[in-house]
Amino acid sequence: MNKCIPEHILKAFIPTIGQNPCNTATYGLYLLRRKGQTERGLSYYDKAISMAQKDSAYTNMLEELRLKKDIENARSLIESGDHNSGRRLLDKSSKLATKTLQGYQQNIARLLEEC
């Protein structure tokens, strides 16, 4: 996340945003983490979730997309100083994360330590 994205990779990636949920969510993450554009980044996660709901090839990703959006939203809240809202969102996310999403459980636990 701290490195610049090579221009040729970015140029190849940009047209794929909105074509599949993975790239759309990835762009949302980029906006959140690199650009600090919380609302815009979260809106791309919402678009990715909507796309996944409409395409049966991606329905198995819905839980993960929702969880990742909530974790990133909580991270933004914590970074802005709203620890209580961040903690509430992380507590909710922790309950929703299944055993298949254990990597997210670790991220949630680490962020909860920051609250």
N, C-alpha and C positions, 0 to 999 in steps of 0.2 A: 504494500500500500504506500510505502514511502518513495517508491521509484516512479519516474515518469513513464508513461506508456508510450512506446515508440509510435510515431505518427502513422506508419504504414499499418500497424496493428489496429490502431484506433480508427483509421479510415475504413478498414475492412469490417470492423465490428459495428460501427454506427448504423449502417443500413440494415443490420439484422435485428436491431431493437424494434420490438413490436411484432416480430415474426414468430418468435417462440418465447415461452415463459422464462426459460433459463436466462437468455440474453437480456430480456427485459428486467428481470430481477437483478441481474448483475449490474446493469446500468443504474438501477436504483441504489444499489450498494455503493457504487462509485460516487454518485451524487451525495449520498449521506457521509461517507467517510473521507473522501478526497475534497469535495467541494463544500461540505458543510451545509448542504441544501436539504434540510430535514423533510419538510413538507413535500417538496418535489420528489425526493428519493422514495419516500413512503408511497407516493402516488404511483410510482413505477412498480413497486411491489404489488399494489392493488391491481394494476393492469395485468401483471404477470399472473396473479391469482385468478382474475377473471378469464384470462386466456386459457389457463389450465382447466378451469371448470367447463369450458366449451369444447375442449379437445380431449377425447378419451385417451389419447396417447400420453397425456400429461396428468391425468387425474390422480395417479399414484404420488404425485409431487405436492398435492394441495396442502397436506399437513405440514410438510417441511417448509413450503413457501410462507404459510401463515406464521409458523413458529419463528422463522428467520426474520420476518418483518417485525414481529413483536420484540424480538431480542434487539434488533437494531434500533427500534423505537425506544426501548428501555435504555440502551446505551446513550442515545442522544439526550434523553431526559436526565440521566445521571450526569453527563458532561455539562449540561446546562444548569445543574445544581438542584434539580427537582428529584431528589433522592426518594421521596415517598412514592411518587407516581411511578418512578422506575422500578422500585421494589415491588409494588403491586403488580405491575405488568410482568415482572420476572417470576413472581410467585405463581401467577396464572399460567405462564409459559411452562414452568417446571411441572405443573400438574398435567399439562397437555402433552409434554414430550414423552413419547413412548420409548420402549427399550430399543427400538430400531433407530432412534435419534439420540443415542447416548452422548455423542460428541457435543450436541447442543446442551445437554445437561451440564457438562463441564464448563461451557461458556456461561451458562446461567449462574452456576455456583461462583465462578470468578467475579462476575459482575455484582452479585449479591454481596460479596465481600467488600466491594467498593462503596456500597450504600451506607 
